[in-house]
Each structure stands twice: as structure tokens, then as C-alpha cells.
């Protein structure tokens, strides 16, 4: 990529952030619309889970393929294709006449979305080469998630109440078109110096692992163990296949050598846990506010602001802290705040009181606002720039997998807890196991964050980076030897 002026770099960052905005806004708006969609399409709780998880599942399964493809054929090309597909999928979602077709259209959206966020992060990584400048850029990138959380519930609530739930998907069309035109004009092409070959078997194993695991979790409460156990077996077999096959390829879909770096491995675990907490938190909160408290979509959206605004305000602060002091402090703050929020709901039924619910939402927003920047920065900063697309895709995959599992696990616990009882009467008690899962996720962010950001962890990152660089040099001169 050619050296760009400071102004041009900021413009590239803004364009990349537009892609994140439509993807993030789509998720937050959709959560507010879930009860209306459920009534209109006669969907059960598990059906509503699939409207979220069909998207995040496909996204998680294809992110690494998109990242490596972008490194190979050109990041700008893949980014443009993603904008087109995501916008088309959004249009199809707005026209879907049934739950099944809505889920299918969400999968089209996800194929496009898989080409946006990791590729945009790779573009940012290759545009901002100074570590401090990159950390600030990633902080701004993270702030977009906060903007989507702040604006999504309100905008979604207004649209659902005034026009209907289908209108939430129209939001993506003008933003997607603007990002497409600006990318054509201002974003330069870039690619890795050495093209990576496709890994179709690895990709099939990833799809089998994620798909079978998610289906088994979501359908377990209603379908029974006899139905879901084969899917669990498929997931285990796919995982074993990945662990055996990928290290034996010269250019694998998932380069397991990345995980020799403790900070990279920690960032992956933290991403899964943090976004599992986010997915579960939004799912439980939306259903409670509208189906139990009886609020309309707009007022439910207003109740989400105590979570959304701290996320928006804390994300850039977290980026600056990562750039100046490293990732440990933001991760500790995030872990403490998310754990405290989970305990409030799990042990003290925080949703039954306005004061405690407000405090629980506030704490979760602070925690999630601090967690995103250190995940991304840690995932990409220790890797060779030529591998930026793959490294960023692993981090993005971890986020989407976490959100998929959060909705699947917590939704399944909720369905099992409610059973055939009255929804309103049993929701609070049925949600308690889900809130404890969120508490455990917060504790994992805290403990893993503290354990993988010290001197020992940095040493493993430096050794891994040297090994990867040495491997690239050997491959460049045609020498054998993959470690």
C-alpha cells in the first residue's frame, strides 16, 4: 500500500468505520425489533435465536476465508464485494414474507458482512503503521460500536413503532451505497506480498464445527438429546479434524502458530467471552423489557441507553490507554465491570427494580466499552503485516462465535427454564442461569486479561513474531521448513 497523507489516512479510517457501522447497527436494531418480528412471523424463542445466530454463525464461519482471500487477491476488491452483498441481503431481509426466508436473507447479509469488518481492520492496520497511531485508530473503530449501540435502539424503536420492523433493514442501504462510492474513489488497493492458497477442507471443517455446535445448543431444550447428540458428535469430529489437519498444511486457513503467542490466544478467549456476554445481555434484556414489562420498542430502546452511552464514551478512552499503557488496565476494568453487572442480575434480580437495572446496564456498558480496543490491538499488533488480514479475521471470528454461542446458550437456558409455564411469570427466575453465564464471562475477561498481558506473555508474542517472520523469509527464498 502506498504511503498516504494524514488526511487521506483519516478518510480511509472513516470509510472503514462506515462498514462497521452498518454491521453493528444492524445487530442492535434487530434486537429491539425481535418481539415485533416474533409476533408478525409467529416465531418461537428459538426461531428468534436463529434470526440472530444464522447471521453470526455464517459470519464466523467465513471471516477467516474472507481475510485470507483479501490478503491474496486484494483487500479493496473483497471490501467492495462485501458492501454489495451486505446491502443486497438487507434489501432481501426487508422483503422476507416468512421466518425461514428472513433467516435465509440474514445468511446472505452475513456472507457480505464477512468481507467487511476483518478486511476493513486489515486495511486500517496497513494504513496506520505507527503503533500509537494504530491504537488510536482502533479506538475510533471501537467507538463506532458504541455509536451503533447508542443510536440503534432509539432509531430501531422509532422505526418499529412508526413504520414496522421491516424498515430497520432499510438503514443499511444508503450507508452501504455511500461507503461503496467512497471506497471506489479513495481507498487504495493492497494485498499480502505472497498469496496464500485456499484451504477448502479447512473451511468445510470450520463450517461443520460452528454449524453443528450452534444447532445442538439451540435445539437441545425442545428437540431432545437424541436429536442433538449427533450434531455434537459432528462438532467434536470437526474440531479434531482441524487440530490434526491444519498444522500439516503449508498455508492453512487457521494458522495455529498464532496461538503460541499468549496475548493473541488471550485476545481470542476474551473476544469469545465478551461477545458471548453481549449477545446474551441484549437477548435477555430486549425480551424482558418488551415481553415482560410490556414496553414498546421505542421505550425499550431508551432503556438500553444506560448501556449504550458508556460503551460509546469508553471505547476511545480504551484505545488511548492501550496506546499509552498497554492492554492490561482496560481489560481489568472491563472484566470487573462486566462481572459486577452479571452478579447484580444473577444474585439480586436487578431487572425487577429500575435503580438496580439502570446500574446493571451502566456497568455492562462500561465493561464492554473498555474490552474491544485491547482485543483488536493485541490480535494484530504482534503479527507480520502480511498476515494482518488473517490475524484480524481470527479476532473477528472469535467475536462472532462468542455472540453466536451467547445467544444460543443463554436462549437455550431461558427456554428450558420457562418450559410450558407463563412467560411473564417465570422469565426472571428462568433467566438467572443465563445471568450467571454472563458473570462467568466477565470473570474470564478479568482473569485471562490479567494473565496474558504481563512480561511472560509479551515474551511469547515476541518469540512468535520472530518465528513467523523467519518462516516468511524461508518461504520467500524457497527453503523448506514449516514450524
Buried (B, 14 or more C-beta within 10 A) or exposed (E): BEEBEEEBBBBBBBBBBBBBBBBBBBBBBBBBBBBBBBEEBEBEBBBBBBBBBBBBBBBBBBBBBBBBBBBBBBBBBBBBBBBBBBBBBBBBBBEBEEBEBBBBBBBBBBBBBBBBBBBBBBBBBBBBEEEEBBBBBBBBBBBBBBBBBBBBBBBBBBBBBEEBBBBBBBBBBEBBEBBBEBBEEEBBEBBBEEEBEBBEBBBBBBBBBBBBBBBBBBBBBBBEEEEBEEBBEBBEBBBEBBEEBBBEBEBBBBBEBBBBBBBBBBBBBBBBBBBBBBBBBBBBBBBBBBBBBEBBBBBBBBBBBBBBBBBBBBBBBBBBBBBEEBBBBBBBBBBBBBBBBBBBBBEBBBBEEEEBBBBBBBBBBBBBBBBBBBBBBBBBBBBBBBBBBBBBBBBBBBBBBBBBBBBBBBBBBBBEBBEEEEEEEBBBEBBBBBBBBBBBBBBBBBBBBBBBBEEEBBEBBEEBBEBBBEBBEBBEEEEEEBE
